[in-house]
Amino acid sequence: MREAAPPELVLDTRRTFWYVVARIIFRAIVGSWFRPVVRGRDHIPQQGPAILAPVHRSFADFAFSAFLTRRKLFFMAKEELWSSRALGRLLSSLGVFPVRRDGADREAMRRAQEVLDRGQLLVLFPEGTRRSGTTIGELHEGAAFLAARTGAPIVPIGIGGSDVSMPKGRHVPRPLRIRVVAGAPLAPPPRSPAGRVPRGSIHATTEALRQAIQDVYDDARREFEGA
Protein backbone atom coordinates (compact mmCIF):
# COMPACT_ATOMS: atom_id res chain seq x y z
CA MET A 1 0.00 0.00 0.00
CA ARG A 2 1.45 3.36 -1.06
CA GLU A 3 2.07 5.95 1.62
CA ALA A 4 -0.09 9.04 1.28
CA ALA A 5 1.67 12.09 -0.07
CA PRO A 6 2.19 14.93 2.38
CA PRO A 7 -0.14 17.92 1.97
CA GLU A 8 1.02 20.69 -0.31
CA LEU A 9 2.77 23.60 1.35
CA VAL A 10 0.69 26.76 1.42
CA LEU A 11 2.89 29.84 1.57
CA ASP A 12 1.51 32.63 3.70
CA THR A 13 2.61 35.84 1.97
CA ARG A 14 0.61 38.13 4.25
CA ARG A 15 2.17 40.53 6.72
CA THR A 16 -0.14 39.41 9.48
CA PHE A 17 -0.49 41.09 12.87
CA TRP A 18 1.62 38.39 14.51
CA TYR A 19 4.23 38.64 11.78
CA VAL A 20 4.55 42.40 12.31
CA VAL A 21 4.76 41.97 16.10
CA ALA A 22 7.37 39.19 15.83
CA ARG A 23 9.39 41.24 13.34
CA ILE A 24 9.39 44.30 15.61
CA ILE A 25 10.55 42.24 18.60
CA PHE A 26 13.19 40.42 16.53
CA ARG A 27 14.59 43.65 15.04
CA ALA A 28 14.67 45.28 18.48
CA ILE A 29 16.68 42.42 19.99
CA VAL A 30 19.09 42.02 17.07
CA GLY A 31 19.37 45.76 16.56
CA SER A 32 20.27 46.47 20.18
CA TRP A 33 22.85 43.68 20.26
CA PHE A 34 24.58 44.15 16.89
CA ARG A 35 23.63 47.77 15.99
CA PRO A 36 23.91 46.90 12.27
CA VAL A 37 24.90 49.62 9.83
CA VAL A 38 23.32 48.96 6.43
CA ARG A 39 24.30 50.33 3.03
CA GLY A 40 22.62 49.61 -0.29
CA ARG A 41 18.99 49.23 0.74
CA ASP A 42 18.04 50.85 -2.57
CA HIS A 43 19.28 47.71 -4.35
CA ILE A 44 16.48 45.61 -2.81
CA PRO A 45 13.46 45.60 -5.18
CA GLN A 46 10.37 47.22 -3.70
CA GLN A 47 8.14 44.70 -5.42
CA GLY A 48 8.39 41.48 -7.39
CA PRO A 49 10.61 38.43 -6.80
CA ALA A 50 14.27 38.63 -5.87
CA ILE A 51 16.91 36.40 -4.34
CA LEU A 52 18.97 37.87 -1.50
CA ALA A 53 22.31 36.09 -1.53
CA PRO A 54 24.38 36.80 1.62
CA VAL A 55 27.89 35.67 2.43
CA HIS A 56 27.83 33.01 5.16
CA ARG A 57 30.46 33.19 7.89
CA SER A 58 28.34 32.94 11.04
CA PHE A 59 25.16 31.35 12.35
CA ALA A 60 23.94 34.91 13.02
CA ASP A 61 24.04 35.90 9.32
CA PHE A 62 20.39 35.07 8.68
CA ALA A 63 19.32 37.82 11.09
CA PHE A 64 20.69 40.78 9.17
CA SER A 65 18.50 40.45 6.08
CA ALA A 66 15.63 41.84 8.18
CA PHE A 67 17.41 45.21 8.22
CA LEU A 68 17.57 45.47 4.43
CA THR A 69 13.86 45.77 3.64
CA ARG A 70 10.40 46.05 5.15
CA ARG A 71 9.16 43.34 2.80
CA LYS A 72 8.42 39.86 4.07
CA LEU A 73 11.36 37.47 3.75
CA PHE A 74 11.32 33.72 3.22
CA PHE A 75 13.86 31.25 4.59
CA MET A 76 14.32 27.48 4.65
CA ALA A 77 14.23 25.32 7.80
CA LYS A 78 14.27 21.58 8.48
CA GLU A 79 10.93 19.84 8.01
CA GLU A 80 10.99 18.28 11.49
CA LEU A 81 9.99 21.62 13.00
CA TRP A 82 6.56 21.16 11.40
CA SER A 83 5.90 18.01 13.47
CA SER A 84 4.17 20.40 15.87
CA ARG A 85 1.18 21.86 14.08
CA ALA A 86 1.20 25.03 16.19
CA LEU A 87 4.91 25.64 15.66
CA GLY A 88 4.59 24.86 11.97
CA ARG A 89 1.79 27.38 11.53
CA LEU A 90 3.81 30.00 13.40
CA LEU A 91 6.92 29.43 11.29
CA SER A 92 4.91 29.50 8.06
CA SER A 93 3.31 32.80 9.05
CA LEU A 94 6.81 34.21 9.69
CA GLY A 95 8.07 33.32 6.22
CA VAL A 96 9.88 30.08 7.06
CA PHE A 97 9.15 27.01 4.94
CA PRO A 98 10.11 23.36 5.44
CA VAL A 99 12.81 21.48 3.56
CA ARG A 100 13.21 17.72 3.62
CA ARG A 101 16.71 16.65 4.56
CA ASP A 102 16.38 13.36 2.68
CA GLY A 103 16.43 14.39 -0.97
CA ALA A 104 16.39 18.02 0.12
CA ASP A 105 17.74 19.49 -3.11
CA ARG A 106 14.69 18.96 -5.32
CA GLU A 107 12.19 19.70 -2.58
CA ALA A 108 14.02 22.82 -1.51
CA MET A 109 14.25 24.07 -5.08
CA ARG A 110 10.55 23.43 -5.72
CA ARG A 111 9.49 25.35 -2.65
CA ALA A 112 12.04 28.12 -3.22
CA GLN A 113 10.73 28.53 -6.76
CA GLU A 114 7.19 28.77 -5.40
CA VAL A 115 8.28 31.66 -3.18
CA LEU A 116 9.67 33.50 -6.19
CA ASP A 117 6.74 32.62 -8.45
CA ARG A 118 4.54 34.32 -5.85
CA GLY A 119 6.60 37.51 -6.26
CA GLN A 120 8.31 37.26 -2.87
CA LEU A 121 11.84 37.71 -1.49
CA LEU A 122 13.91 34.57 -0.88
CA VAL A 123 17.02 34.58 1.31
CA LEU A 124 19.41 31.95 -0.02
CA PHE A 125 23.04 31.38 1.04
CA PRO A 126 24.85 30.41 -2.21
CA GLU A 127 27.80 28.98 -0.27
CA GLY A 128 25.41 26.39 1.13
CA THR A 129 26.92 26.29 4.60
CA ARG A 130 29.04 28.44 6.87
CA ARG A 131 32.57 28.83 5.60
CA SER A 132 35.69 30.52 6.93
CA GLY A 133 38.21 32.93 5.50
CA THR A 134 37.97 36.14 3.51
CA THR A 135 37.75 34.56 0.04
CA ILE A 136 34.45 33.53 -1.51
CA GLY A 137 35.03 30.09 -2.98
CA GLU A 138 32.93 28.00 -5.32
CA LEU A 139 29.19 28.57 -5.02
CA HIS A 140 26.26 26.24 -5.47
CA GLU A 141 24.32 26.99 -8.65
CA GLY A 142 20.90 27.02 -7.01
CA ALA A 143 20.57 30.82 -7.00
CA ALA A 144 21.37 31.11 -10.72
CA PHE A 145 19.07 28.18 -11.51
CA LEU A 146 16.18 29.74 -9.61
CA ALA A 147 16.83 33.11 -11.23
CA ALA A 148 16.70 31.46 -14.65
CA ARG A 149 13.44 29.67 -13.85
CA THR A 150 11.65 32.68 -12.32
CA GLY A 151 13.29 35.78 -13.80
CA ALA A 152 14.23 36.97 -10.31
CA PRO A 153 17.33 39.17 -9.93
CA ILE A 154 20.01 38.15 -7.41
CA VAL A 155 21.20 40.70 -4.84
CA PRO A 156 24.66 39.99 -3.35
CA ILE A 157 24.91 40.75 0.38
CA GLY A 158 28.15 41.31 2.29
CA ILE A 159 28.25 41.03 6.08
CA GLY A 160 31.26 42.37 7.94
CA GLY A 161 32.04 41.29 11.50
CA SER A 162 29.62 38.42 12.04
CA ASP A 163 32.49 35.92 11.98
CA VAL A 164 34.22 37.91 14.73
CA SER A 165 31.03 38.27 16.76
CA MET A 166 29.90 34.66 16.47
CA PRO A 167 32.43 32.29 14.91
CA LYS A 168 31.81 28.55 14.72
CA GLY A 169 31.72 27.03 18.20
CA ARG A 170 30.57 30.20 19.96
CA HIS A 171 27.04 30.02 21.37
CA VAL A 172 26.55 33.63 22.47
CA PRO A 173 27.58 36.37 20.00
CA ARG A 174 29.76 39.26 21.07
CA PRO A 175 27.92 42.62 20.88
CA LEU A 176 29.81 44.12 17.94
CA ARG A 177 28.55 46.65 15.37
CA ILE A 178 27.95 44.65 12.19
CA ARG A 179 28.23 46.14 8.69
CA VAL A 180 25.85 45.00 5.94
CA VAL A 181 26.32 45.95 2.29
CA ALA A 182 23.85 45.14 -0.50
CA GLY A 183 25.24 45.24 -4.03
CA ALA A 184 23.62 45.93 -7.37
CA PRO A 185 21.24 43.14 -8.48
CA LEU A 186 22.49 40.62 -11.02
CA ALA A 187 20.17 39.87 -13.92
CA PRO A 188 18.94 36.29 -14.41
CA PRO A 189 20.93 34.11 -16.85
CA PRO A 190 20.02 34.99 -20.45
CA ARG A 191 17.93 32.61 -22.50
CA SER A 192 18.76 31.29 -25.95
CA PRO A 193 16.61 32.23 -29.00
CA ALA A 194 14.73 28.97 -28.37
CA GLY A 195 13.84 30.12 -24.85
CA ARG A 196 16.22 27.77 -23.05
CA VAL A 197 18.89 28.66 -20.52
CA PRO A 198 22.20 27.08 -21.56
CA ARG A 199 24.19 25.41 -18.81
CA GLY A 200 27.02 27.78 -19.61
CA SER A 201 24.80 30.73 -18.69
CA ILE A 202 24.12 29.20 -15.28
CA HIS A 203 27.87 28.77 -14.74
CA ALA A 204 28.59 32.34 -15.88
CA THR A 205 25.93 33.85 -13.62
CA THR A 206 27.19 31.82 -10.67
CA GLU A 207 30.72 33.07 -11.26
CA ALA A 208 29.47 36.66 -11.60
CA LEU A 209 27.59 36.20 -8.31
CA ARG A 210 30.72 34.84 -6.63
CA GLN A 211 32.65 37.95 -7.63
CA ALA A 212 29.79 40.26 -6.64
CA ILE A 213 29.55 38.68 -3.19
CA GLN A 214 33.33 38.96 -2.85
CA ASP A 215 33.14 42.68 -3.65
CA VAL A 216 30.39 43.49 -1.12
CA TYR A 217 31.99 41.22 1.47
CA ASP A 218 35.29 43.08 1.05
CA ASP A 219 33.43 46.41 1.42
CA ALA A 220 31.60 45.24 4.55
CA ARG A 221 34.78 43.91 6.13
CA ARG A 222 36.66 47.16 5.44
CA GLU A 223 33.85 49.18 7.02
CA PHE A 224 33.79 46.86 10.04
CA GLU A 225 37.57 46.92 10.50
CA GLY A 226 37.72 50.68 9.99
CA ALA A 227 35.06 51.46 12.60
C-alpha positions in Angstrom: 0.0 0.0 0.0 1.5 3.4 -1.1 2.1 5.9 1.6 -0.1 9.0 1.3 1.7 12.1 -0.1 2.2 14.9 2.4 -0.1 17.9 2.0 1.0 20.7 -0.3 2.8 23.6 1.3 0.7 26.8 1.4 2.9 29.8 1.6 1.5 32.6 3.7 2.6 35.8 2.0 0.6 38.1 4.2 2.2 40.5 6.7 -0.1 39.4 9.5 -0.5 41.1 12.9 1.6 38.4 14.5 4.2 38.6 11.8 4.5 42.4 12.3 4.8 42.0 16.1 7.4 39.2 15.8 9.4 41.2 13.3 9.4 44.3 15.6 10.6 42.2 18.6 13.2 40.4 16.5 14.6 43.7 15.0 14.7 45.3 18.5 16.7 42.4 20.0 19.1 42.0 17.1 19.4 45.8 16.6 20.3 46.5 20.2 22.9 43.7 20.3 24.6 44.2 16.9 23.6 47.8 16.0 23.9 46.9 12.3 24.9 49.6 9.8 23.3 49.0 6.4 24.3 50.3 3.0 22.6 49.6 -0.3 19.0 49.2 0.7 18.0 50.9 -2.6 19.3 47.7 -4.4 16.5 45.6 -2.8 13.5 45.6 -5.2 10.4 47.2 -3.7 8.1 44.7 -5.4 8.4 41.5 -7.4 10.6 38.4 -6.8 14.3 38.6 -5.9 16.9 36.4 -4.3 19.0 37.9 -1.5 22.3 36.1 -1.5 24.4 36.8 1.6 27.9 35.7 2.4 27.8 33.0 5.2 30.5 33.2 7.9 28.3 32.9 11.0 25.2 31.4 12.4 23.9 34.9 13.0 24.0 35.9 9.3 20.4 35.1 8.7 19.3 37.8 11.1 20.7 40.8 9.2 18.5 40.5 6.1 15.6 41.8 8.2 17.4 45.2 8.2 17.6 45.5 4.4 13.9 45.8 3.6 10.4 46.0 5.2 9.2 43.3 2.8 8.4 39.9 4.1 11.4 37.5 3.8 11.3 33.7 3.2 13.9 31.3 4.6 14.3 27.5 4.7 14.2 25.3 7.8 14.3 21.6 8.5 10.9 19.8 8.0 11.0 18.3 11.5 10.0 21.6 13.0 6.6 21.2 11.4 5.9 18.0 13.5 4.2 20.4 15.9 1.2 21.9 14.1 1.2 25.0 16.2 4.9 25.6 15.7 4.6 24.9 12.0 1.8 27.4 11.5 3.8 30.0 13.4 6.9 29.4 11.3 4.9 29.5 8.1 3.3 32.8 9.0 6.8 34.2 9.7 8.1 33.3 6.2 9.9 30.1 7.1 9.2 27.0 4.9 10.1 23.4 5.4 12.8 21.5 3.6 13.2 17.7 3.6 16.7 16.6 4.6 16.4 13.4 2.7 16.4 14.4 -1.0 16.4 18.0 0.1 17.7 19.5 -3.1 14.7 19.0 -5.3 12.2 19.7 -2.6 14.0 22.8 -1.5 14.2 24.1 -5.1 10.6 23.4 -5.7 9.5 25.4 -2.6 12.0 28.1 -3.2 10.7 28.5 -6.8 7.2 28.8 -5.4 8.3 31.7 -3.2 9.7 33.5 -6.2 6.7 32.6 -8.4 4.5 34.3 -5.9 6.6 37.5 -6.3 8.3 37.3 -2.9 11.8 37.7 -1.5 13.9 34.6 -0.9 17.0 34.6 1.3 19.4 32.0 0.0 23.0 31.4 1.0 24.8 30.4 -2.2 27.8 29.0 -0.3 25.4 26.4 1.1 26.9 26.3 4.6 29.0 28.4 6.9 32.6 28.8 5.6 35.7 30.5 6.9 38.2 32.9 5.5 38.0 36.1 3.5 37.8 34.6 0.0 34.5 33.5 -1.5 35.0 30.1 -3.0 32.9 28.0 -5.3 29.2 28.6 -5.0 26.3 26.2 -5.5 24.3 27.0 -8.7 20.9 27.0 -7.0 20.6 30.8 -7.0 21.4 31.1 -10.7 19.1 28.2 -11.5 16.2 29.7 -9.6 16.8 33.1 -11.2 16.7 31.5 -14.6 13.4 29.7 -13.8 11.7 32.7 -12.3 13.3 35.8 -13.8 14.2 37.0 -10.3 17.3 39.2 -9.9 20.0 38.1 -7.4 21.2 40.7 -4.8 24.7 40.0 -3.4 24.9 40.7 0.4 28.1 41.3 2.3 28.2 41.0 6.1 31.3 42.4 7.9 32.0 41.3 11.5 29.6 38.4 12.0 32.5 35.9 12.0 34.2 37.9 14.7 31.0 38.3 16.8 29.9 34.7 16.5 32.4 32.3 14.9 31.8 28.5 14.7 31.7 27.0 18.2 30.6 30.2 20.0 27.0 30.0 21.4 26.6 33.6 22.5 27.6 36.4 20.0 29.8 39.3 21.1 27.9 42.6 20.9 29.8 44.1 17.9 28.6 46.6 15.4 27.9 44.7 12.2 28.2 46.1 8.7 25.9 45.0 5.9 26.3 46.0 2.3 23.9 45.1 -0.5 25.2 45.2 -4.0 23.6 45.9 -7.4 21.2 43.1 -8.5 22.5 40.6 -11.0 20.2 39.9 -13.9 18.9 36.3 -14.4 20.9 34.1 -16.8 20.0 35.0 -20.5 17.9 32.6 -22.5 18.8 31.3 -26.0 16.6 32.2 -29.0 14.7 29.0 -28.4 13.8 30.1 -24.8 16.2 27.8 -23.0 18.9 28.7 -20.5 22.2 27.1 -21.6 24.2 25.4 -18.8 27.0 27.8 -19.6 24.8 30.7 -18.7 24.1 29.2 -15.3 27.9 28.8 -14.7 28.6 32.3 -15.9 25.9 33.8 -13.6 27.2 31.8 -10.7 30.7 33.1 -11.3 29.5 36.7 -11.6 27.6 36.2 -8.3 30.7 34.8 -6.6 32.7 37.9 -7.6 29.8 40.3 -6.6 29.5 38.7 -3.2 33.3 39.0 -2.8 33.1 42.7 -3.6 30.4 43.5 -1.1 32.0 41.2 1.5 35.3 43.1 1.1 33.4 46.4 1.4 31.6 45.2 4.5 34.8 43.9 6.1 36.7 47.2 5.4 33.9 49.2 7.0 33.8 46.9 10.0 37.6 46.9 10.5 37.7 50.7 10.0 35.1 51.5 12.6 
